Every structure is written in structure tokens, then in C-alpha cells.
Amino acid sequence: MIKAIILDDELRGSNLLAHKLGRFSSAIRVIANFNDPIVALDAIKELKPDVLFLDVEMPNLNGFQFLEHLGAFNFEVIFVTAYHSYTLEALRVNALDYLMKPIDEDELELAISRLIKKTNEREANKKDSPEPANKLIRVALPTAEGVHLVKKAEIVLVEAMNNYSIFHLSGGRKIVISKTLKEFEQKLSDSFFIRINRSNIVNLDYVIKYKRGDGGTLELIDGKEIEVSAQKKEELLAKLF
């Protein structure tokens, strides 16, 4: 059963979404419904949801600030908002979906289908994730809540988002850091890491396929495909082969 949390500052909106999710009760269960992001920030770590239905425009913390303050999280995010203007930001934090209010029943059904598929893929990836030898080497990732000490071997991908960096970790976890990709490039200069374009540093231990092209494309163990810049192609191929 997929565990869901709703965070929307409007009580009517959160209750309506919870009611609509009742259609999918065989696959998903709403375990908490929050209207205050500050309260949700403290509770969500204990509740350990599989998905968060997250409003964007909220008092005290908007949806993106909420994720930043949360630091590490290993659940999927589905944004639910009345505003089109945040679509690009939602993509950058790797949100599973972006639903517009009032929520269309068909769009919600598609989002739940994606969620079920992604949840199944995540469970399969947990079993297949590699166990590199250098487990004790760590990197410090400062967030609003504190400093996360993460094993480098757990880092799958680091993605640039304006002045932020998103660390994608094994098992589907993500940590959002208020620093640029450049600030981490030297720390991740080990032989199994490489910056393949302006926006991505990849752990080669999680690469399962290289597809030929101008710069080429890397396919990661979780299914992500990332283009390689032409300038980085030669360095990448030397490390891979």
C-alpha cells in the first residue's frame, strides 16, 4: 500500500483531494493531511510517506522552500496548485507530476498510475543497486535542518537547479542543497564521478548503458537518460572503457 501525505494550506482543497484519492483506496492510503507547512515539516520525517501531494503557494514556506528545509527525502512529490508558473521549478526538483486546481479526475488517475509504476520500479532498483567498495568515503551536505553525511557510493547523480544542487541518492532519496554544482565538483573528483554537462555530475557505478550520439547519452540504473556534452565525450569514454 502506498502511503500518501497531503500538504495544502487551504482546508477545503486538502479535504477535496483526500476525497478524490478515495477512488484509489486499493493502492493508496492518505496517512496525514496538513494545512501548515511548519507542522508538516516536523511530522513528515516520522510518518515516512511514499508520496507527498504538495501545494506551492503557502504562508511561511512555499512548496519549494518546504523541500529545501526538509533536506533529505525519499518520497515522490506531486505538486497540486492553481498556478501554471511553477511548472519548470517542479521539473527541476524531479517532481513526479504537476496537477492544476481544480483537479481533473482523469489527470489525477494518470498521476496515480505513474506513481504506482515509479513505486514498483524503486522497489526493484533497491534489489539491483550496486555495492561499491569505497563505502566509508563521505561528503558533507549542509541543509537548513543540519549537515547530512552521505557516502559517496550512494550518490547516483547531482543535478544543478539555478543556485541549488539536487543530490539523487540510491533508493530514490533526494537532498536539496543551497550551493552550486561547481562547489561540489572538486569534492566529487574521484575516478567514478564525472561532470558530463553543465547541469549534471554522474556516478559511473550507476551507469548501465552508453548510447552513441554527438556527445552521447547515459542511461542510469533508475531509468534516467542524460545527454553528454560533446566536450565531455572523450573524457567520459576514457573513464568508461
Sequence and secondary structure as in RCSB ss.txt:
>XXXX:A:sequence
MIKAIILDDELRGSNLLAHKLGRFSSAIRVIANFNDPIVALDAIKELKPDVLFLDVEMPNLNGFQFLEHLGAFNF
EVIFVTAYHSYTLEALRVNALDYLMKPIDEDELELAISRLIKKTNEREANKKDSPEPANKLIRVALPTAEGVHLV
KKAEIVLVEAMNNYSIFHLSGGRKIVISKTLKEFEQKLSDSFFIRINRSNIVNLDYVIKYKRGDGGTLELIDGKE
IEVSAQKKEELLAKLF
>XXXX:A:secstr
 EEEEEE S HHHHHHHHHHHGGGTTTEEEEEEES HHHHHHHHHHH  SEEEE SS SSS HHHHHHHH EE S
EEEEEES STTHHHHHHTT SEEEESS  HHHHHHHHHHHHHHHHHHHHHHHH    S TT EEEEEETTEEEEE
EGGGEEEEEEETTEEEEEEGGG EEEESS THHHHTTT STTEEE SSSEEEEGGGEEEEE SSS EEEETTS E
EE  GGGHHHHHHHH 
